[in-house]
Amino acid sequence: MGEDLERIKRRTPLLDYLRQHNWEGRPAGRFEYVGLCPLHRESQPSFYVNARKNVFYCHGCGQGGDLIRFVQLSREVSFRQSLAYLGPQTDHETESTAPLEQAAAFYQQQLDHYPEALSYLDRRRVHDPALIRELRIGYAPGGNLRQHLTMQGYSFAVLRRAGLINAQGTDALYQRIVFPLGQGEHIVNLYGRSIGVAFAHRFLPGCKGGLYGWEKVRNCAAVILVEGLFDYATLRQAGFHNVTCSLGTHLNADQFRQLCDGQRTVYLAFDTDQNQSGQHAAEQLAQHLVTHGICARRVLMPAGHDPNSFFVHGGDAYQFQSLLEAAQP
């Protein structure tokens, strides 16, 4: 029983659970967050969550404990009922994330065996082996994933539900550079960037998670927000460690809450494309952030460029820093 309890709490961190249920907290220390108590009415925040210890305590109502205790109190159920409530979610989560973890690891192993994939990364100015390992970048050559995962014990039905294969049993990602997308401790999706023109870039079905790389920057006083994963990778490689990625110009509710969970400056380094859609999205997002008390500044990339192409075409870290310093409200 003790191992099962710890497994549930590890797989569903208390802070993630609260945010999934619309709790809004702001940083109150290195690992602590504070917000209005979801267990009783109050006007001043007194509900604290320690993300490292995975516990909560409310100075208003005096309640405290772990995830299981919170479910007991918030849903007014017994200890065993709270386990029953969390258990099926955890089992479902395991079924959906485990094959994604295995697929990501398999694609990582493939990368070094395909010169065309390494050549594509080099053309996009992503060539630091340490960064490639850290981001778990891989390559999906196509044709061999189903056999590999079947040998690991995954059924056709499970692989189909995860979106890894199509109805014919062939790989959903084919001739694509693969970035795993994480949420908490788990991979929740895979993004495939086509290395040619025959196939579109794509995500697997389902949740994309929060801001990419958020855990590394959540305590930074200033963050650089980019649209794409290659923008993220090239900036990290250039020495900018306060970068996060929204996986597109339109943020979901969780991503927006992450940006607003503390006092910070957000630099919006979106594409400057011909139809100005990136800059229009940046302007709207900046206005929205300002109404939530966040200082937002728009980075004006050279015409036709995004952060990745800026470096591909000869830009350097010093020049990009100048763009940040010239960013507009």
SULDAHU-V994468 format. One line per field, one symbol per residue. phi: phi as a letter, one per 40 degrees, with the letter a starting at -180 (. if undefined). psi: psi as a letter, one per 20 degrees, with the letter a starting at -180 (. if undefined). burial: 1 if it has 9 or more other ideal C-beta (glycine too) atoms within 8 Angstrom, else 0. A space follows every 10 residues. Layout:
phi: ???
psi: ???
burial: ???
//
This chain:
phi: .dcccccccc cbddcccccc bgcbbbdbic bbbbacccca cabbdacbbb cccgbbabcc bgcaibdccc cdccbfbcdc ccccccddcc cccccccdcc cccccccccc dccbdccccc dcccgbbcdc cccccfcbbb cggbcdcccc cchccdcccc ccgcbcccgc ccbafbcbbc bbagcbcbab bbbccbbcbc caccchccgc ccgcdcbcbc cabbbbcbcc ddcccccchc cbbbbcfhcb cccccccccc cacabbccbc cbcccgcccc cccccdcccc cbgbcbbccc cddgbbdccd cdchcbcccc cccccccbc
psi: gghgghgghg hnqggggghh kkpoqqpjag jqqqaqpiir pqippjoqpo hgilrrppig ijqrbagghg ggghilrrgh hhghghghgg gggghhhghh ghgggghghh giinhhghhg ghhjkojohg ggggikpapn hqiigggghh hijprggghg hijhqahijr phpplqpppq pqociqpirp ppopiaihqq qqqrqapiab ppjhhijhjq hpqpprgrhh ggghgghijo ilqrpilrio qrhggghghj jrorpooomr qmrhjjhghg gggghghggh ijjpoppppn qqpjqrhghg hhkiqrhghh hhhghjqq.
burial: 0000101110 1111111110 0001111000 0111111010 0100111111 1001110101 0010111111 1110100000 1110111011 0011111111 1111011111 1001001101 1101110000 1100011111 1100110111 0001010111 0101100001 1111111111 1110011111 1111100010 0111000110 1111001100 0111111111 1111111101 0011111010 0001111111 1001111111 1110001110 1110111111 0001011111 1000111111 1100000011 001100100
//
